[in-house]
Amino acid sequence: MEPIETIMEIKDNTFARQFETITPEGLISVEYSFQEKKIFLTKINTPEGFENQELINTLLKSIMEIVIEKKFKLMPIHPKIVLFIKKNPRYKELLPPGIRI
């Protein structure tokens, strides 16, 4: 299987407060909430038995581009999202002042 390097198309479902993408395995979503100019990424939902971490990383990279574009500050709540930020230090600039991971 080839690594996925492109930014995937995601939908911002504001009613459900989640970013969504459709994959051959099913719907993958990242739930969020807003407080002032901060976006809190709270939960990752995947189909049962889904193990493709590369696809989740690609989804998170796409979400980071949205956060950059909208000039939000990022509050990663879900442990997998915190780990993603640690492995991709270029996104640490999205964290509010005083927040370290």
Helices and strands as residue ranges (DSSP letters): E 11-13, E 18-23, E 26-35, E 38-45, H 53-70, E 73-76, H 79-87, G 89-94
